Amino acid sequence: MSLLNETLAAISPADHALAGQAAAKLSNVMEGDENSLGQLKELLLRYIAITGEMNPAAPDKCTVICCASHGVAAEAVSAYPEETTLQMTKSYLIGQGAAANAFANFSGSEIFIADFGIKADNIDIPGLLDCRIGNGTANIAQGPAMSREQAIAALEKGIELAEKLVAEGFDCLLPGEMGIANTTVSAAITAVFCEKTAAEVTGRGTNISNERLSKKTAIVEKALQLNKPDNSDALDVLAKVGGFEFGAIAGLMLGFAAHHKAVILDGSNCAAAALIAQSLAPDCVDYFLPSHRGGEPAQGFALEKLGLTPILHLDLRLGEACGSSILARELSAMLN
């Protein structure tokens, strides 16, 4: 049995019965008005169901920024050039002054940076985890992003990293991503799984102009019409219109879910990866904690498909585990 299939077989529902017991206990403590805690109550109960413990300890968190390049960046759908992907990866590890670093520090999370396919001839960055699948994906406006074999490899690379992190004692994953043009990809993925049009799911990403947004929407529509991804086959969707880091994040999610560990979702790209994971193993969603509602329209449709309600409404447009870092602090407060 392949690593992917072994992981899918290991995923089972969270302990909803225990969460029900905790809800009754909370009702007594709050004198019958436990709803006064609003969505924070749901956050607490969901985490109890994940851990299977009535009084779980504060989580040991790890932030994993998955980096990869996208061929569709050649269509000028972003305000930044493709080379920014490598530059930001260096910033995380050398300068350590990016938003991802600041928010990981804020939440008390250890941060890991992984290369799943940055387009470059030679990458030598101290501390960078080498999880490469290829030298960037192909342009989805001209054909499939990757082969089916590469899609499986991306998922399994993510699972392998999840196994390593869980073995090191981490029990709460905050996935993030870096890859110029990745909101074009997440829009396409979301359109397929949520059965929406390109116009409904495509947003401004890096705060692009109206003219560039129109072009970006047209590129998403072209990619969907050209590649015809099958929404009943997650591997087909990932291969046709996905990206290496999307497969890797989905693999990380599946790996943590298989060990009954929590995953705090961040923004639109993270939600699109969660759709891939959900399609492969519906029960994995039990282990997802939604954090915030960001600025991309695709995220709203994805969260609805996942059956998750975001707790924070911040209009963030960063995909570096920023919103999830804030929620991690809220979770620790509720546990205390």
Residue pairs with C-beta under 8 A, 6 or more apart in sequence:
1 9
2 152
2 156
3 156
3 159
3 160
4 152
4 155
4 156
4 159
4 251
4 254
4 280
7 159
7 251
7 254
7 255
7 258
7 281
8 254
8 280
8 281
10 258
10 259
11 254
11 257
11 258
11 281
11 283
11 284
12 283
13 283
13 286
14 46
14 49
14 50
14 52
14 260
14 286
14 287
15 48
15 49
15 50
15 52
16 49
16 286
18 48
18 49
18 52
18 53
18 54
19 45
19 46
19 48
19 49
21 54
22 44
22 45
22 48
22 54
23 34
23 41
23 45
25 54
26 34
26 37
26 41
26 44
26 45
27 34
30 36
30 37
34 41
35 41
37 44
39 309
39 311
40 311
40 330
40 334
42 309
43 289
43 311
43 327
43 330
43 331
43 334
44 331
44 334
44 335
46 289
47 56
47 59
47 262
47 289
47 331
47 334
47 335
48 54
48 56
49 286
50 260
50 261
50 262
50 286
50 287
50 289
51 171
51 260
51 262
52 260
56 335
57 335
58 331
58 332
58 335
58 336
59 171
59 172
59 262
59 328
59 331
59 332
60 169
60 170
60 171
60 172
61 107
61 108
61 109
61 110
61 170
61 172
61 173
61 174
61 328
62 109
62 110
62 111
62 112
62 165
62 170
62 172
62 173
62 174
63 100
63 103
63 104
63 107
63 109
63 110
63 111
63 112
63 174
63 175
63 176
63 321
63 325
64 111
64 112
64 113
64 114
64 161
64 165
64 173
64 174
64 175
64 176
64 252
65 92
65 100
65 111
65 112
65 113
65 114
65 176
65 177
65 178
65 320
65 321
66 114
66 116
66 158
66 175
66 176
66 177
66 178
66 245
66 248
66 249
66 252
67 85
67 88
67 89
67 113
67 114
67 115
67 116
67 118
67 177
67 178
67 179
67 245
68 85
68 115
68 116
68 117
68 118
68 133
68 136
68 137
68 177
68 179
68 243
68 244
68 245
68 248
69 82
69 85
69 86
69 117
69 118
69 119
69 135
69 136
69 137
69 179
69 180
70 82
70 136
70 137
70 140
70 145
70 179
70 180
70 181
70 182
70 184
70 185
70 243
71 136
71 137
71 138
71 139
71 140
71 142
71 145
72 137
72 139
72 140
72 141
72 145
72 181
72 184
72 185
72 219
72 223
73 81
73 82
73 180
73 181
74 82
74 139
75 139
75 141
75 181
75 184
75 215
75 216
75 219
76 212
76 215
77 181
77 184
77 205
77 208
77 212
77 215
77 216
77 219
78 180
78 181
78 183
78 184
78 205
78 206
78 208
79 205
79 206
79 207
79 208
79 212
80 180
80 206
81 180
82 119
82 136
82 180
82 181
84 180
85 118
85 119
85 178
85 179
85 180
86 118
86 119
86 120
86 123
88 98
88 178
89 113
89 115
89 118
89 125
89 128
89 178
90 125
91 97
91 98
92 98
92 100
92 101
92 111
92 113
92 178
93 113
93 125
93 126
93 127
93 128
94 125
94 126
98 320
99 318
99 320
99 322
100 111
100 176
100 320
100 321
100 322
101 111
103 320
103 321
103 322
103 325
103 326
104 110
104 111
104 174
104 321
104 325
106 325
106 326
106 329
107 174
107 324
107 325
107 326
107 328
107 329
108 328
108 329
108 332
109 174
109 321
109 325
109 328
110 170
112 129
112 161
112 165
113 127
113 128
113 129
114 128
114 129
114 130
114 131
114 161
114 248
115 123
115 128
115 129
115 130
115 131
115 132
116 131
116 132
116 133
116 154
116 157
116 244
116 245
116 247
116 248
117 132
117 133
117 134
117 135
117 136
117 137
117 244
117 245
118 132
118 136
119 135
119 136
120 135
129 161
131 157
131 158
131 160
131 161
131 248
133 146
133 150
133 153
133 154
133 157
133 244
133 247
134 146
134 150
134 244
136 244
137 145
137 146
137 242
137 243
137 244
138 144
138 145
138 146
140 184
140 185
140 188
140 223
140 226
140 227
140 240
140 241
141 219
141 222
141 223
141 226
142 226
143 226
143 227
144 227
144 239
144 240
144 241
145 185
145 238
145 239
145 240
145 241
145 242
145 243
146 154
146 238
146 239
146 242
146 244
147 239
148 235
148 236
148 239
150 239
150 244
151 235
151 238
151 239
151 242
151 247
152 235
153 247
154 238
154 242
154 244
154 245
154 246
154 247
154 248
154 250
154 251
155 238
155 247
155 248
155 250
155 251
155 254
155 280
156 251
157 247
157 248
157 251
158 247
158 248
158 249
158 250
158 251
158 252
158 253
158 254
158 255
159 251
159 252
159 254
159 255
160 251
160 255
161 248
161 251
161 252
161 255
162 173
162 251
162 252
162 253
162 254
162 255
162 256
162 258
162 259
163 255
165 173
166 255
166 256
166 259
166 261
170 261
171 261
171 262
172 261
172 262
172 263
172 264
172 328
173 252
173 253
173 256
173 261
173 262
173 263
173 264
174 264
174 266
174 321
174 324
174 325
174 328
175 249
175 252
175 253
175 263
175 265
175 266
175 270
175 273
175 321
175 324
176 266
176 270
176 319
176 320
176 321
176 322
176 324
177 245
177 246
177 249
177 269
177 270
177 273
177 319
177 320
178 245
178 319
178 320
179 185
179 243
179 245
182 243
182 245
182 246
182 269
182 319
183 203
183 205
183 206
183 268
183 269
183 296
183 298
183 319
184 202
184 205
184 216
184 219
184 220
184 223
185 241
185 242
185 243
185 246
185 269
185 272
186 246
186 268
186 269
186 271
186 272
186 296
186 298
187 198
187 201
187 202
187 203
187 216
187 220
187 268
187 296
187 298
188 198
188 201
188 220
188 223
188 224
188 229
188 241
189 237
189 238
189 241
189 242
189 246
189 272
189 275
189 276
190 196
190 201
190 268
190 271
190 272
190 275
190 298
190 299
190 301
190 302
191 197
191 198
191 200
191 201
191 220
191 224
191 298
192 224
192 229
192 231
192 237
192 241
193 231
193 237
193 275
193 276
193 279
193 302
193 305
194 201
194 275
194 301
194 302
194 304
194 305
195 231
196 301
197 221
198 217
198 218
198 220
198 221
198 224
199 217
199 221
200 297
200 301
201 220
201 297
201 298
201 301
202 213
202 216
202 217
202 220
202 297
202 298
203 213
203 268
203 295
203 296
203 297
203 298
204 213
204 295
204 296
204 317
205 216
205 296
205 317
206 317
207 317
208 216
223 241
224 241
227 240
227 241
228 240
229 236
229 237
229 240
229 241
230 236
230 237
231 237
231 279
232 279
234 250
234 276
234 279
234 280
237 276
237 279
238 246
238 247
238 250
238 276
242 276
245 269
245 273
246 269
246 272
246 273
246 276
247 273
247 276
249 269
249 270
249 273
250 273
250 274
250 276
250 277
250 280
252 263
253 263
253 273
253 274
253 277
253 284
253 287
253 288
254 277
254 280
254 281
254 284
256 262
256 263
256 287
257 263
257 277
257 281
257 283
257 284
257 286
257 287
260 287
261 287
262 287
262 289
263 287
263 288
263 289
264 288
264 289
264 291
264 321
264 324
264 327
264 328
264 331
265 271
265 274
265 288
265 289
265 290
265 291
265 308
265 324
266 291
266 292
266 319
266 320
266 321
266 322
266 323
266 324
267 292
267 294
267 296
267 299
267 316
267 317
267 318
267 319
267 322
267 323
268 294
268 296
268 298
268 299
268 302
268 319
269 319
270 319
270 324
271 298
271 299
271 302
271 303
271 306
272 298
272 302
274 285
274 288
274 302
274 306
275 302
275 305
275 306
277 284
277 285
278 284
278 285
278 305
278 306
285 306
285 307
285 308
288 306
288 308
289 327
289 331
290 303
290 306
290 308
290 309
290 310
290 311
291 310
291 311
291 312
291 323
291 324
291 326
291 327
292 310
292 311
292 312
292 313
292 314
292 316
292 323
292 324
292 326
292 327
293 299
293 300
293 303
293 310
293 312
293 313
293 314
293 315
294 314
294 315
294 316
294 317
294 323
295 315
295 316
295 317
296 317
303 309
303 310
311 327
311 330
312 323
312 326
312 327
314 323
314 326
316 322
316 323
